[in-house]
Amino acid sequence: MKHCLLRAIEDKRQEMMEHGLKYGLSDDNTVRLSQELDQLLNKLDNINKA
């Protein structure tokens, strides 16, 4: 599971970076992608603390 989560984090990070470069960091979709990345990172943090 952790491996899948790490992959999802990298994919989301790449998606967010590409979108941010194209549309700007304050674009609504860039912010949404950032929030989704934060959720994934929080899940990873919870797994690492367990």
Secondary structure by P-SEA (a helix, b strand, c coil): caaaaaaaaaaaaaaaaaaaaacccccaaaaaaaaaaaaaaaaaaaaaac
